Amino acid sequence: MRTKNLLFLLIVFIAQFTFSQEMKEGFTYLETGKYKKAEVFFKQILEDFPTNKTAKLCYGRAVGLTGNATKATRIFTELLEKYPNDFEVKLNYAESLLWGSQFQKAKSYYKNLVDEDDQSFSALLGYANTLSNLKEFEQAIVYVDKALKVSPNNPNALVSKKYMRLGLANTKVTDKEYDEAERILNENFSSFENDKETLLNLANLYLISNQPEKAKATYEQLGLDPKNKLISLNGIALAHHINGKEKLALATSKKALEAITENTSETEKNQTKERYIQALIWNNKYTAAESEIDTLFANTDEPENWMLSLRATLNIYKSDFKKSIADYNLILENDSASFDGNLGKANALKASGFYENAYKSANNTLNFYKKQKDATQFIKTLDKQFTPFVETKAAYSFDNGNNKAYSYTVNSELPLSTKFKLTGSYNYRTTSNDVLNLDAKSNNILLGASYQLLNNLTVNGSFGFTSSEAENNSFNQLLADVSFNIKPFKLQDLQIGYKRDIQSFNAELIDREIVQNNYILNYSLSTNFNLGWFTQYYYTSQNDGNTRNLLFTSLYYNILKKPSLKGGFNYQNISFKNQVPTIYFSPSKFHAVEVFINLIKDENIAKEKEWFYGLTAATGFQFIEDDERQGTYRIQTTLGYKFSERSLLNFYGTRSNIASATAAGFTFTELGLRFKWYFLGKPIYKK
């Protein structure tokens, strides 16, 4: 009897050994990633041994790993019904839920497995990976560390932990916790020295947090591996652009273009060409960029989205927004989730005056890319354009004619929608002349509104009155200011207006109650080659029977973008019908020519807790009647500080001797303080 049992056990052992040997080939397929072959192999095994658990487990894994997660889950469910307490079957079932992206279901199932055996490496790692897929990265790292305690330095667990850190760092970047994100990413280098993906994420962090020099250094570190040369150069070019060093960006892009070889992948070739064309655009080399883009389009029947995006970007820089929007629409037809398509279209719509649609495109960007910095900032900037504010100014002025003046002004805007806003202003001014023993004061009140009739046409209107008291006269007069702002063509602005006001430069003029009716034309032209032209014309009729023609024109060149630096020439021509020099400056002919330079860091560009400034210096000559020419100068300066996104304060000053009242010369000086406060945190229509 004993011999029979031993014989039976021997037969079973031989059969099992033989069966295991037969399946060895299938195991090899699974281990080497040849899942399709493994599926075919174990399917054949099951035809001969339909109840074999190991074969069915392997078949289920092969099916799942080839992409049929639903079928794999069904196979493991059948096994669970037959072996409900088999831990290996449970692990495979849980993994099949991961393959099928059933992460919530996998989370609760893996949690039970970990509770059942908290020393199971597979259960701990599976649970950690599930949490990672659910973007619960901090908890995922806790469990992958537990898995690493069970199996120290396990390569699969270390790789999983690397991606968990990348995911966690990305959430920190989204929440603007840049220092914490940097710390998390640097932890990856303890297990993966100079890891490519970690370096790329670190460089991206530095770009987003406006640390271009650190980004450049990180891309250089990435480029120490020759395989990453193009990625490195393309990244360095972008870092130079973020840093405002456009010429260096273009030079680096040229190096990258020259480094392309026959072995370069198509993806890297395209990325390098894309960066080069972007660098041309950043440097205002629009003709060269257009030529490169035309070549791309000529070599393909169906342009890819990155090509369309380049053409759209070029047209935005050239202010051809209609063409840009058309290309962004094509991009979105191909891929509705395209970041470039959605946010690029938002920028083009905003620049075109289609503010409601710009909001929609920006919000659509955030639907696909939660908390994305550029889209969030775009909406924040657009909100600010329509957020109510109040602005106050206090100024003191004096001249060499012994006139002094103090003024206080309050302006406010109350946008009720992206098209309609209410406006209001109040000005109190006192002026005196100690030599003539004259003084006067005035109160001006204006209430108005502005409405955008079309995307390129806005009408503005303000009406009010002035109440003035002088030495011999007290009066009330109607004030009016009406204008149409038009964008007739790209790069052009036109303003046509009418303004009724009172001559109030000094006390004597206020006493005379001289009403001015000004008919105004302003025209501005920009170009794609940094040249600009501004012209202003005033025709003024006065209730004292006099009329005035005033022409001012300025031709300038934009030398730098950041900070803005431009220089040019100004010309001014003034003529009055009647000459009354004892009352006010009223020559029959006056000409002034000056050369100027203007340096400015605009308050809209300045960040929170940052200084902004402006300086204009001009010198030239003026010609009054037939007198000898006189030298002129003009200095204007501004220095301010932005306390927050909602408040700022700046000092300003002006000194000039242009448009003299007498042949002996005339100087005028004004000093002032200005405070601006957005008294609501967002537009009224968003409340």
C-alpha positions in Angstrom: 0.0 0.0 0.0 2.8 2.3 0.9 4.6 1.5 -2.3 1.5 2.4 -4.3 1.3 5.8 -2.6 4.9 6.5 -3.3 4.4 5.5 -6.9 1.4 7.8 -7.1 3.3 10.7 -5.7 6.1 10.1 -8.1 3.8 10.0 -11.1 2.2 13.3 -9.9 5.6 14.9 -9.4 6.8 13.8 -12.9 3.5 15.0 -14.5 3.7 18.4 -12.7 7.4 18.7 -13.6 6.7 17.8 -17.2 3.8 20.3 -17.3 5.9 23.1 -15.8 8.6 22.4 -18.4 6.0 22.6 -21.2 4.8 26.0 -19.9 8.4 27.4 -19.5 8.2 28.8 -23.0 5.1 30.8 -22.1 6.6 32.1 -18.9 9.5 33.4 -21.0 7.1 35.2 -23.4 5.5 37.0 -20.4 8.8 37.9 -18.8 10.2 39.4 -22.1 7.1 41.3 -22.9 6.0 39.1 -25.9 2.4 39.2 -24.6 0.7 38.3 -27.9 2.8 35.1 -28.2 2.1 34.4 -24.6 -1.7 34.7 -25.2 -1.6 32.3 -28.1 0.7 29.9 -26.1 -1.5 29.7 -23.0 -4.7 29.5 -25.0 -3.4 26.3 -26.5 -2.3 25.0 -23.1 -5.9 25.6 -21.8 -7.3 23.6 -24.7 -5.5 20.6 -23.3 -5.8 21.5 -19.6 -8.9 23.7 -19.2 -8.9 23.6 -15.4 -5.2 24.4 -14.8 -5.1 27.4 -12.6 -1.5 28.5 -13.4 -2.2 28.4 -17.2 -5.4 30.3 -16.7 -3.7 33.0 -14.6 -0.9 33.3 -17.2 -3.5 33.5 -20.0 -5.4 36.2 -18.2 -2.2 38.2 -17.7 -1.3 37.8 -21.4 -4.8 39.0 -22.5 -4.7 42.0 -20.1 -1.2 43.1 -21.1 -2.1 43.0 -24.8 -4.8 45.6 -24.1 -7.9 43.6 -23.4 -8.4 44.6 -19.8 -12.1 43.8 -19.7 -11.6 40.2 -20.9 -8.7 39.8 -18.4 -10.9 40.9 -15.5 -13.6 38.4 -16.6 -11.0 35.6 -16.6 -9.8 36.5 -13.1 -13.4 36.9 -11.8 -14.1 33.3 -12.9 -10.9 32.2 -11.1 -12.0 34.1 -8.0 -15.3 32.2 -8.0 -13.4 28.9 -8.0 -10.6 30.0 -5.7 -12.1 32.8 -3.5 -9.3 32.7 -0.9 -6.3 32.4 -3.3 -4.2 35.5 -2.7 -2.4 35.2 -6.0 -5.7 35.2 -7.9 -6.8 38.2 -5.9 -3.6 40.1 -6.8 -4.1 39.4 -10.5 -7.7 40.5 -10.4 -6.7 43.7 -8.7 -4.1 44.4 -11.3 -6.6 43.8 -14.1 -8.7 46.6 -12.6 -5.6 48.9 -13.0 -5.3 47.8 -16.7 -8.9 48.8 -17.2 -8.4 52.2 -15.5 -11.0 51.2 -12.9 -8.9 53.1 -10.3 -11.6 53.7 -7.6 -12.6 50.1 -7.6 -9.0 49.0 -7.6 -8.3 51.3 -4.7 -10.8 49.7 -2.3 -9.8 46.2 -3.5 -6.1 46.7 -3.0 -6.8 48.3 0.4 -8.4 45.0 1.5 -5.4 43.0 0.1 -3.0 45.2 2.1 -5.1 44.7 5.2 -5.1 41.0 4.6 -1.3 40.8 4.1 0.7 44.0 4.9 3.9 42.3 4.0 2.9 41.5 0.4 5.2 43.4 -1.9 2.8 43.1 -4.9 -0.2 44.3 -2.8 1.7 47.3 -1.4 3.1 48.3 -4.8 -0.2 47.7 -6.6 -2.0 49.9 -4.0 0.6 52.6 -4.3 0.3 52.6 -8.1 -3.5 52.8 -7.8 -3.2 55.8 -5.5 -0.8 57.4 -8.0 -3.2 56.9 -10.9 -5.8 58.7 -8.7 -3.3 61.6 -8.2 -3.1 60.9 -4.5 0.6 61.1 -4.7 1.6 61.8 -1.1 -0.3 58.7 0.1 1.1 56.7 -2.9 4.6 57.5 -1.8 3.8 56.3 1.8 2.8 52.8 0.4 5.6 52.5 -2.2 8.0 53.1 0.7 6.3 50.3 2.6 6.8 48.1 -0.5 10.5 49.1 -0.6 10.9 48.0 3.0 9.6 44.5 2.1 11.9 44.5 -1.1 14.7 47.0 -0.7 15.9 48.7 -3.9 13.3 46.9 -6.0 13.7 48.5 -9.4 10.0 48.4 -10.2 9.1 50.1 -7.0 11.9 52.7 -7.4 10.6 53.5 -10.9 7.0 53.9 -9.6 8.3 56.2 -6.8 10.1 58.3 -9.4 6.8 58.9 -11.3 4.9 59.5 -8.1 7.4 62.3 -7.2 7.0 63.7 -10.7 3.3 63.8 -10.3 3.4 65.3 -6.8 5.9 67.9 -7.9 3.5 68.8 -10.8 0.6 69.4 -8.4 2.9 71.6 -6.3 3.8 73.6 -9.4 0.2 74.0 -10.3 -0.4 75.3 -6.7 2.6 77.7 -7.1 4.5 75.9 -4.3 7.7 76.1 -6.4 10.3 75.5 -3.6 8.5 72.3 -2.4 8.2 71.1 -6.0 12.0 71.6 -6.5 12.8 69.7 -3.3 10.6 66.7 -4.4 12.2 66.6 -7.9 15.7 66.7 -6.5 14.9 63.6 -4.4 14.7 61.6 -7.6 18.4 62.0 -8.2 19.2 59.9 -5.2 18.1 56.8 -7.1 18.3 58.1 -10.7 21.3 60.3 -11.3 20.8 62.9 -14.0 17.4 61.3 -14.8 16.1 62.9 -18.1 12.5 63.1 -17.1 13.3 64.7 -13.8 15.6 67.2 -15.3 13.0 68.2 -17.9 10.4 68.6 -15.1 12.9 70.7 -13.1 13.7 72.9 -16.1 10.0 73.4 -16.7 9.5 74.3 -13.1 12.2 77.0 -13.4 10.6 78.4 -16.6 7.1 78.6 -15.0 8.5 80.2 -11.8 10.4 82.7 -13.9 13.9 81.5 -13.0 15.4 81.4 -16.5 19.0 81.2 -15.4 18.3 78.0 -13.4 16.3 76.6 -16.3 19.3 77.2 -18.6 21.7 75.5 -16.2 19.3 72.5 -16.0 19.1 72.2 -19.7 22.9 72.4 -19.9 23.1 69.5 -17.4 20.6 67.6 -19.6 22.9 68.2 -22.6 25.8 66.5 -20.9 24.4 63.3 -22.5 25.0 63.7 -26.2 21.6 61.9 -26.9 19.9 64.9 -25.4 21.8 67.6 -27.3 18.8 68.9 -29.3 16.4 68.9 -26.3 19.0 70.8 -24.4 19.6 73.5 -27.0 15.9 73.9 -27.7 15.3 74.3 -23.9 18.2 76.8 -23.5 16.7 78.9 -26.4 13.4 79.0 -24.6 15.1 80.0 -21.3 16.8 82.9 -23.1 13.4 84.0 -24.5 11.9 84.0 -21.0 14.9 86.0 -19.8 14.3 88.6 -22.6 17.5 87.7 -24.4 16.0 87.2 -27.9 19.2 87.4 -29.9 20.8 84.6 -27.7 17.6 82.6 -28.2 17.9 82.8 -32.0 21.7 82.0 -31.9 21.0 78.9 -29.8 18.2 77.8 -32.1 20.5 78.1 -35.1 23.0 75.8 -33.3 20.3 73.3 -32.7 19.2 73.4 -36.3 22.8 72.8 -37.4 23.0 69.8 -35.0 20.3 67.8 -36.8 21.7 64.7 -38.4 20.4 61.8 -40.5 19.9 59.9 -37.2 17.7 62.6 -35.6 14.2 61.4 -35.0 11.4 63.1 -36.9 9.9 64.4 -33.6 13.2 66.1 -32.5 13.6 67.5 -36.0 10.2 69.1 -35.9 10.7 70.4 -32.3 13.9 72.0 -33.4 12.4 73.6 -36.5 9.5 74.9 -34.4 11.8 76.5 -31.9 13.9 78.1 -34.6 10.8 79.7 -36.2 9.6 80.8 -32.8 13.0 82.5 -32.2 12.7 84.3 -35.6 9.3 85.6 -34.5 10.6 86.7 -31.1 13.3 88.7 -32.9 10.7 90.4 -35.3 12.2 88.6 -38.3 8.8 88.0 -39.7 9.8 87.7 -43.4 12.3 84.9 -42.6 9.7 83.2 -40.3 7.0 83.3 -42.9 9.4 81.8 -45.5 10.2 78.9 -43.1 6.5 78.3 -42.4 5.7 78.4 -46.1 8.3 75.7 -46.7 6.8 73.5 -43.9 3.3 73.9 -45.5 4.7 73.2 -49.0 6.2 69.9 -47.9 2.9 68.4 -46.5 -0.6 67.8 -47.7 -2.1 68.0 -44.3 -0.4 70.6 -42.0 0.1 69.4 -38.4 -1.1 71.4 -35.5 2.3 72.6 -34.5 2.7 74.1 -38.0 -0.7 75.8 -37.8 0.2 77.1 -34.4 3.4 78.7 -35.7 1.5 80.5 -38.5 -1.1 81.6 -36.0 1.6 83.0 -33.6 3.3 84.8 -36.5 0.0 86.5 -37.4 -0.6 87.5 -33.8 2.8 89.2 -33.7 1.9 90.9 -37.0 -1.5 91.9 -35.5 -3.3 90.0 -38.2 -5.7 88.5 -35.7 -8.4 87.4 -38.2 -5.9 85.0 -39.9 -4.6 83.9 -36.5 -8.1 83.0 -35.2 -8.8 81.0 -38.5 -5.7 78.9 -37.8 -6.5 78.3 -34.2 -10.0 77.1 -35.3 -8.3 74.6 -37.6 -6.2 73.4 -34.7 -9.2 72.9 -32.5 -11.0 71.0 -35.3 -8.1 68.5 -35.2 -7.8 68.5 -31.4 -10.4 70.2 -29.2 -8.1 69.8 -26.2 -5.2 71.6 -27.8 -3.6 74.0 -25.3 -2.1 76.2 -28.1 -5.4 76.2 -29.9 -7.5 77.2 -27.0 -5.3 79.7 -25.3 -3.8 81.1 -28.5 -7.3 81.7 -29.8 -8.2 83.5 -26.5 -5.2 85.8 -27.0 -6.2 86.6 -30.6 -9.9 87.2 -29.6 -8.8 89.5 -26.8 -6.6 91.5 -29.1 -9.4 91.7 -31.6 -11.9 93.1 -29.0 -14.0 89.9 -28.7 -13.8 89.8 -24.9 -16.7 87.4 -24.2 -15.3 84.8 -26.6 -11.8 85.3 -25.2 -13.2 84.4 -21.8 -14.8 81.3 -23.3 -11.6 80.1 -24.9 -9.5 80.7 -21.8 -12.0 78.9 -19.6 -12.0 76.0 -22.1 -8.3 75.8 -21.7 -8.7 75.4 -18.0 -11.3 72.7 -18.5 -8.6 70.6 -20.1 -5.6 71.9 -18.0 -6.7 72.6 -14.4 -5.1 75.6 -12.8 -2.7 76.1 -15.8 -0.6 79.2 -15.0 -0.8 81.0 -18.4 -4.6 80.5 -18.8 -5.2 81.5 -15.2 -3.0 84.6 -15.7 -4.8 85.4 -18.9 -8.2 85.4 -17.2 -6.8 87.4 -14.3 -5.4 90.1 -16.7 -8.7 90.2 -18.6 -10.7 90.5 -15.3 -8.5 93.5 -14.3 -9.4 95.3 -17.5 -13.0 95.3 -16.4 -12.6 95.7 -12.7 -13.8 98.9 -11.1 -11.2 101.3 -9.8 -10.7 104.7 -8.4 -7.7 106.9 -9.1 -6.7 110.1 -7.2 -4.1 112.7 -8.1 -2.7 115.6 -6.2 -0.5 118.1 -8.0 1.4 121.4 -7.6 2.5 123.5 -10.5 4.3 126.8 -11.0 5.9 128.8 -13.8 8.2 131.8 -14.2 5.2 134.0 -14.7 4.5 133.7 -11.0 1.5 131.5 -11.5 0.9 128.8 -8.9 -1.7 126.1 -8.9 -2.9 123.2 -6.6 -5.2 120.6 -8.0 -6.9 117.4 -6.7 -8.5 114.9 -9.1 -10.5 111.8 -8.7 -11.3 109.5 -11.6 -13.3 106.3 -11.5 -14.5 103.6 -13.9 -17.3 101.1 -13.2 -17.5 98.4 -15.9 -20.9 96.7 -15.8 -20.0 94.3 -18.6 -17.3 93.8 -21.2 -19.0 96.3 -23.4 -20.4 98.9 -21.1 -18.9 101.0 -18.3 -19.8 104.1 -16.3 -17.2 106.8 -15.8 -16.9 109.7 -13.4 -14.4 112.4 -12.5 -14.0 115.3 -10.1 -11.4 118.0 -10.2 -10.8 120.8 -7.7 -8.2 123.4 -8.7 -6.9 126.6 -7.1 -4.6 129.0 -8.9 -3.0 132.3 -7.9 -0.5 135.0 -8.9 1.0 136.9 -6.0 2.5 139.6 -8.3 -0.9 140.4 -9.9 -2.7 139.6 -6.6 -5.1 137.3 -8.4 -6.6 134.0 -7.4 -9.3 131.6 -8.6 -10.7 128.2 -8.0 -12.8 125.8 -10.0 -14.7 122.6 -9.4 -15.2 120.3 -12.4 -17.6 117.3 -12.4 -18.0 114.9 -15.3 -20.2 111.8 -15.5 -20.2 109.5 -18.5 -20.3 106.1 -20.1 -18.5 104.0 -22.7 -20.0 101.4 -24.9 -18.3 99.0 -27.4 -20.6 99.1 -30.4 -18.4 96.7 -32.5 -15.3 94.8 -31.7 -13.3 97.7 -33.3 -15.6 100.6 -32.5 -16.2 102.2 -29.0 -18.1 105.4 -28.2 -17.3 107.4 -25.1 -19.3 110.3 -23.7 -19.0 112.4 -20.6 -21.0 115.5 -19.6 -20.8 117.8 -16.6 -20.2 121.3 -15.5 -17.6 123.6 -14.0 -18.2 126.0 -11.2 -15.6 128.7 -11.1 -14.9 131.6 -8.9 -12.4 134.4 -9.8 -11.6 137.9 -8.8 -14.3 139.6 -10.8 -16.4 136.7 -12.1 -18.2 133.6 -10.9 -19.9 131.3 -13.3 -21.1 127.8 -14.2 -20.4 126.3 -17.6 -21.3 123.1 -19.4 -18.4 120.5 -19.9 -18.5 117.8 -22.5 -16.2 115.1 -23.9 -17.4 112.8 -26.7 -15.2 110.5 -28.8 -15.3 107.5 -31.1 -12.3 105.1 -30.9 -11.9 103.1 -34.1 -9.5 100.4 -35.3 -10.0 100.9 -39.0 -7.2 98.4 -40.0 -4.6 96.3 -38.3 -1.9 98.3 -36.5 -4.0 101.4 -36.7 -6.0 103.4 -34.2 -8.2 106.4 -34.9 -10.0 108.7 -32.5 -12.5 111.4 -33.5 -13.8 113.6 -30.7 -15.3 116.8 -29.4 -14.4 118.4 -26.1 -15.9 121.5 -24.5 -13.8 123.0 -21.6 -12.7 126.3 -20.1 -9.3 128.0 -20.3 -8.1 127.5 -16.8 -4.3 127.7 -16.9 -4.1 130.7 -14.5 -6.4 132.9 -12.5 -6.6 135.6 -15.1 -7.9 133.2 -17.7 -10.5 131.7 -15.4 -11.7 135.3 -14.7 -12.3 135.8 -18.4 -14.5 132.7 -18.8 -13.1 131.6 -22.1 -15.0 128.6 -23.4 -13.2 126.3 -25.8 -14.9 124.0 -28.3 -12.2 121.5 -29.4 -12.7 119.2 -32.4 -10.1 116.5 -32.2 -8.5 113.9 -34.5 -5.9 111.4 -33.2 -4.3 108.8 -35.5 -1.8 106.2 -34.5 0.1 103.8 -36.8 2.4 100.9 -35.8 4.5 98.7 -38.0 6.0 95.3 -37.9 9.5 96.8 -38.2 9.5 98.9 -35.0 8.6 102.2 -36.6 5.6 104.1 -35.2 3.7 107.3 -36.1 1.3 109.4 -34.0 -0.5 112.5 -35.2 -2.9 114.8 -33.4 -5.0 117.6 -34.8 -7.1 120.2 -32.8 -9.4 122.8 -34.2 -10.6 125.0 -31.4 -13.2 127.8 -31.5 -13.6 130.1 -28.5 -16.3 132.3 -27.2 -13.9 135.3 -27.4 -14.0 135.0 -31.2 -10.6 133.4 -31.6 -9.8 130.1 -33.3 -6.8 127.8 -33.0 -5.3 125.1 -35.2 -2.9 122.7 -33.5 -1.0 120.0 -35.2 1.3 117.6 -33.4 3.1 114.6 -35.1 5.6 112.2 -33.8 7.7 109.7 -35.7 9.5 107.2 -33.4 11.4 103.9 -33.4 11.1 101.1 -30.8 14.6 100.3 -29.8 14.0 97.8 -27.0 10.9 95.9 -25.7 11.9 95.1 -22.1 12.1 97.8 -20.7 10.4 99.8 -23.5 12.9 102.2 -25.0 12.0 104.3 -28.0 13.3 107.5 -29.6 12.2 109.8 -32.3 11.2 113.3 -33.6 8.3 115.5 -32.7 6.9 118.4 -34.6 4.3 120.9 -33.4 2.5 123.7 -35.3 0.1 126.2 -33.7 -1.7 129.1 -35.2 -4.4 131.5 -33.8 -6.7 133.7 -35.9 -6.3 136.6 -33.4 -3.2 137.5 -31.5 -3.8 138.5 -27.9 -0.4 137.9 -26.3 -1.2 140.0 -23.2 -4.0 137.6 -22.3 -2.8 134.2 -23.5 -0.2 132.6 -25.9 -1.8 133.1 -29.3 0.8 133.4 -32.1 -0.2 133.6 -35.8 2.5 131.0 -36.3 4.5 128.7 -34.0 6.7 125.8 -34.9 8.6 123.4 -32.6 10.9 120.5 -33.5 12.4 118.2 -30.9 14.2 114.9 -30.6 13.2 112.7 -27.7 13.9 109.5 -26.0 11.5 107.5 -23.8 12.3 104.8 -21.3 9.5 103.1 -19.5 8.6 100.1 -17.4 4.9 100.2 -17.5 2.7 99.7 -14.4 0.8 97.0 -16.2 4.0 95.0 -16.8 5.3 95.5 -13.2 4.6 92.6 -10.9 3.2 92.8 -7.4 5.7 94.5 -4.9 7.8 95.8 -7.8 8.9 99.3 -8.9 7.8 100.8 -12.2 9.2 103.9 -13.9 9.2 106.2 -16.9 11.5 108.9 -18.2 11.1 111.1 -21.2 13.8 113.6 -22.2 13.5 115.9 -25.2 15.3 118.9 -26.7 14.9 121.0 -29.8 14.0 124.4 -31.1 10.8 126.5 -31.2 10.0 129.3 -33.7 7.5 132.0 -32.6 6.3 134.4 -35.3 9.4 135.7 -37.0 11.6 135.7 -33.9 14.9 134.0 -33.6 14.8 130.3 -32.8 14.8 129.3 -29.2 16.2 126.2 -27.6 13.7 124.0 -25.8 13.8 121.1 -23.4 11.3 118.8 -21.8 11.7 116.3 -19.0 9.0 114.0 -17.7 9.5 111.4 -15.1 7.5 108.8 -13.2 8.5 106.5 -10.3 6.0 104.2 -8.7 5.5 101.1 -6.6 3.0 98.3 -7.0 1.9 97.3 -3.5 -0.4 94.5 -4.9 -2.3 93.6 -8.0 -5.0 96.0 -6.8 -3.1 99.1 -5.6 -0.2 101.3 -6.7 1.3 104.7 -5.9 3.6 106.9 -8.1 5.3 110.2 -8.1 5.5 112.2 -11.4 7.1 115.4 -12.5 7.3 117.6 -15.6 9.5 120.5 -16.5 9.4 122.2 -19.8 10.0 125.6 -21.6 8.1 124.7 -24.8 5.4 127.0 -26.2 6.6 130.2 -24.5 4.3 133.0 -23.6 6.8 135.7 -24.3 9.9 135.9 -26.4 11.9 136.1 -23.2 11.1 132.5 -22.5 8.8 130.5 -20.2 9.3 127.5 -17.9 6.6 125.4 -16.4 7.0 122.8 -13.7 4.5 120.3 -12.2 4.9 117.8 -9.4 2.3 115.2 -8.5 1.3 112.1 -6.6 -1.1 109.5 -7.9 -2.8 106.6 -6.2 -4.8 103.9 -8.0 -6.9 101.3 -6.3 -9.1 98.5 -7.7 -11.7 98.6 -5.0 -13.3 95.3 -6.1 -11.4 92.0 -6.4 -13.1 91.1 -9.7 -15.5 92.5 -12.3 -19.0 93.3 -11.2 -20.5 90.8 -13.7 -18.5 88.0 -11.9 -19.9 88.8 -8.5 
